[in-house]
Amino acid sequence: MRPGLLLSLVVVVTATGFAPAPMPRPKGFRDDLTAFQGQWAVTKYESNGRNILGMRMLRVQIDKQRWQFHTGVGAGTVTASYDIVLDPKTSPRSFDWRGAGMPASQFIGSYQLDGNKLTIVFTNAGAGMARPTSFGTIRPGDYVMVLTRDKS
C-alpha cells in the first residue's frame, strides 16, 4: 500500500473515531408532561401565608393534559378539573390552567419539578396579572402548592 493512501486512511479513521457525541436534547414539554403523569398528594397549599389545605386530604390526578383535584381517600371526589399547558422553555418553567368546562376559570403559574416533588406558584389569570416566578417570596394573592408523588 502506498504511504500517502495509508496516511489518508489513518487520518479519516482517527478523525471519525473521535467525533464528539451529540449534545443531549433539553427536556421539553413532552418530557415534563410525561413526568407529571400519575397521582400526587398535596402536602402544602398556601396563599398570603395562610394554610388553605387545613386538615383535608387533597390529591391530584394528572392524566395526559388533564389535572384533577380529588378530596378524600383513594380516587375520592373530583372537586375541580383543569387542562394544563406547560412551557418548559421559560425560566422558571411555566404553565397555564384552563378550567375544564369552566372557561372563566384560568390560572397562570410557574413550576419546579424535582424527582417526586412538584412545586407550583400560581395566580388568577386576570387582566394585568403577571405570572408568578418566585418560589421563595410569594406575592399577596398568589398561591403556592407542593405535591409529592403518591407511592400507593
Backbone torsions as a table, in degrees:
resi	resn	phi	psi	omega
1	MET	NA	142.5	-178.0
2	ARG	-73.8	144.6	-178.0
3	PRO	-59.6	-37.8	-179.5
4	GLY	-64.9	-41.7	179.8
5	LEU	-67.5	-42.0	178.8
6	LEU	-62.6	-43.2	179.0
7	LEU	-63.4	-42.1	178.0
8	SER	-62.0	-42.2	179.7
9	LEU	-63.8	-42.8	178.7
10	VAL	-63.5	-42.3	180.0
11	VAL	-63.6	-44.4	-179.0
12	VAL	-64.6	-46.9	-179.3
13	VAL	-63.8	-42.3	-179.9
14	THR	-66.2	-43.8	-177.8
15	ALA	-65.0	-43.0	-178.0
16	THR	-80.2	-26.6	-179.4
17	GLY	-70.9	-23.2	-177.7
18	PHE	-112.6	25.8	178.0
19	ALA	-67.7	138.4	-179.4
20	PRO	-68.1	149.6	177.2
21	ALA	-70.3	149.8	178.4
22	PRO	-64.5	149.5	179.0
23	MET	-65.9	142.5	178.2
24	PRO	-66.7	145.1	177.1
25	ARG	-69.8	137.0	175.9
26	PRO	-66.9	148.8	177.4
27	LYS	-60.9	138.7	-177.9
28	GLY	-125.8	-167.1	-177.1
29	PHE	-52.0	-50.5	-177.1
30	ARG	-64.3	-39.2	179.9
31	ASP	-65.1	-47.0	179.2
32	ASP	-66.6	-42.0	179.6
33	LEU	-61.7	-38.9	176.7
34	THR	-64.4	-41.8	179.5
35	ALA	-66.6	-27.3	179.1
36	PHE	-72.3	-24.3	-171.1
37	GLN	-58.4	142.5	175.6
38	GLY	117.9	-164.6	-176.0
39	GLN	-105.6	135.8	-178.0
40	TRP	-127.0	147.1	173.3
41	ALA	-103.1	132.5	177.3
42	VAL	-82.5	118.6	-178.3
43	THR	-103.9	-16.9	177.9
44	LYS	-150.3	135.2	177.3
45	TYR	-149.1	108.9	-174.1
46	GLU	-136.5	155.4	170.4
47	SER	-149.4	136.4	-179.0
48	ASN	54.0	33.5	179.4
49	GLY	76.4	1.7	-179.9
50	ARG	-97.6	138.9	175.8
51	ASN	-76.4	114.4	179.3
52	ILE	-88.3	-27.7	-175.5
53	LEU	-64.8	-41.2	-178.7
54	GLY	60.4	-139.3	-177.8
55	MET	-95.2	-3.9	-176.5
56	ARG	-77.0	154.9	177.0
57	MET	-94.7	120.8	-179.0
58	LEU	-121.7	128.5	179.3
59	ARG	-124.2	158.9	177.3
60	VAL	-127.1	132.0	173.6
61	GLN	-112.4	123.0	178.4
62	ILE	-113.3	118.0	-179.1
63	ASP	-130.2	111.4	-173.2
64	LYS	58.5	-117.6	-179.5
65	GLN	-105.0	14.2	-179.5
66	ARG	-101.1	124.5	179.2
67	TRP	-109.9	118.0	-178.9
68	GLN	-121.3	131.7	173.6
69	PHE	-89.5	134.3	177.8
70	HIS	-124.5	138.6	172.2
71	THR	-109.7	153.5	179.0
72	GLY	92.8	-170.4	-175.9
73	VAL	-90.0	147.4	179.1
74	GLY	64.8	-137.4	179.6
75	ALA	-66.2	-32.3	176.6
76	GLY	58.4	-155.7	-179.2
77	THR	-104.0	132.0	176.2
78	VAL	-74.4	120.9	-179.3
79	THR	-101.0	-24.6	178.3
80	ALA	-162.3	145.8	177.2
81	SER	-128.5	137.7	179.3
82	TYR	-134.5	149.4	168.7
83	ASP	-95.6	131.3	-175.7
84	ILE	-110.3	137.2	175.1
85	VAL	-122.4	122.2	-178.5
86	LEU	-98.7	147.5	171.2
87	ASP	-131.6	89.7	-177.3
88	PRO	-75.9	-2.0	-178.8
89	LYS	-85.2	-14.0	179.0
90	THR	-82.6	165.0	177.0
91	SER	-131.1	111.4	-2.6
92	PRO	-71.3	167.7	-179.8
93	ARG	-60.9	144.4	-172.7
94	SER	-125.1	165.6	178.1
95	PHE	-147.1	158.4	171.0
96	ASP	-124.2	137.8	172.7
97	TRP	-111.3	134.3	173.0
98	ARG	-125.4	126.1	-178.2
99	GLY	-59.9	127.1	177.9
100	ALA	-70.5	113.1	-177.5
101	GLY	79.1	2.6	180.0
102	MET	-132.1	77.2	-173.7
103	PRO	-58.7	-24.6	-179.3
104	ALA	-77.7	-15.3	-178.3
105	SER	-91.1	98.6	-177.8
106	GLN	-135.8	141.2	178.4
107	PHE	-134.6	152.7	175.2
108	ILE	-126.8	146.9	-178.7
109	GLY	-167.0	-173.4	178.8
110	SER	-128.9	156.3	-178.5
111	TYR	-139.6	153.8	172.0
112	GLN	-127.3	125.6	178.5
113	LEU	-114.4	117.8	-178.4
114	ASP	-130.0	88.8	-179.1
115	GLY	64.2	-114.7	-178.6
116	ASN	-97.8	18.8	178.5
117	LYS	-124.6	128.5	179.3
118	LEU	-122.2	123.7	177.5
119	THR	-117.2	130.3	178.2
120	ILE	-128.6	144.6	169.2
121	VAL	-123.0	136.5	-175.8
122	PHE	-153.3	166.1	179.0
123	THR	-148.8	167.0	174.8
124	ASN	-63.3	142.8	-177.4
125	ALA	-90.1	48.9	179.5
126	GLY	-77.0	171.0	-179.8
127	ALA	-59.0	129.8	176.7
128	GLY	79.4	1.7	-179.8
129	MET	-80.2	129.5	178.6
130	ALA	-89.9	143.1	178.4
131	ARG	-64.0	128.7	176.1
132	PRO	-69.0	139.0	-178.0
133	THR	-128.4	-4.3	-178.7
134	SER	-102.4	132.0	177.0
135	PHE	-97.8	-9.1	-178.2
136	GLY	-96.6	-53.8	179.9
137	THR	-104.7	112.4	-177.4
138	ILE	-93.5	126.7	-179.9
139	ARG	-70.1	153.0	174.3
140	PRO	-56.4	134.2	179.1
141	GLY	90.4	-13.0	176.3
142	ASP	-85.2	162.5	179.1
143	TYR	-119.5	147.6	171.7
144	VAL	-127.2	136.5	-179.9
145	MET	-136.0	133.1	175.8
146	VAL	-116.7	129.3	-179.4
147	LEU	-124.2	145.3	172.7
148	THR	-121.4	143.3	-178.3
149	ARG	-61.7	130.7	179.6
150	ASP	-73.5	122.8	-177.3
151	LYS	-87.6	-4.1	-178.9
152	SER	-82.5	NA	NA
